[in-house]
Amino acid sequence: GPSVLSLDDAELLMGHTERLLSAPTAPYAEDAALGIVEAFAAARPSLARRRDRHGNLLLTWPGNGRASGTPQLAFSAHLDHPGFHYLGSRLGKHRARFHGGVPQAYMAGGEVRFFDPKTFAACATARVRRAEKQLDGTLLCDLSRFRGRARRGMFGSWDITPGRITGRRFHGRVCDDLLPAAAS
C-alpha cells in the first residue's frame, strides 16, 4: 500500500535502517549500533539526547507543539543480539562464550565472525565445533576452522547477512532487535 512517508523520508529511513542492521553487535558489545543511533540523533537538533544512570540512551522529541494534553508515546529497543565473546586460544584450541537465547542443539556447525571491539572491523571467522552449557546459562564453545587474527575480548555474531534491504524486504542477522531501534 501507499506509504505515510515522503520519498525523501522513506529513503532516509531505509538508509538508516540498513546502516543499523549492518552494525556488528552482541551482548555487552553494542557500541557500533549505539554510534549509529547517536549520529542519527545528533544530526537532528529537535531530538534531545541523554544517558540515564544505567547507560541507556534516551532520545526525546518535543513534538510540534500543536496538541497539548495528549498522551505521550514511548518506544523501547535494545541494540544487542545473542552473540559470542572470544576467550582466546590455548594449545591451538580456540574458545568463545555464547550469551543469548539460542538452544544448545543449534550451536554445532554454526559459522561465527569476530569483530574488533574498538574499530568494529571483522577480524576472524570460525565454526562452532561443540557447545557446553555452563551453570550461569551461557554456552562454552569450542571452535574449529579458525581463520584470521583475534584476541581475548573480541565479540562475535553469526556469520550471516550483515544487513541489506532489497525492495521492501529486510535481510540481516539482527532484525529482531535492531528494527525497533530503527522504527523509533
ABEGO torsion letter per residue (X at the ends): XBBABBAAAAAAAAAAAAAAAABBBBBGBAAAAAAAAAAAAAABAABBBBBBAAGBBBBBBAEAGABBGBBBBBBBBBABBBBBBBAEBBGGBBBBBBBEBBBAAAABGBBBBBBBAAAGBBABBBBBABBBBBAAGBBBBBBBGBBEBBBBGBBBBBBBBAEBBBEABBBEAAAAAAAAAAAX
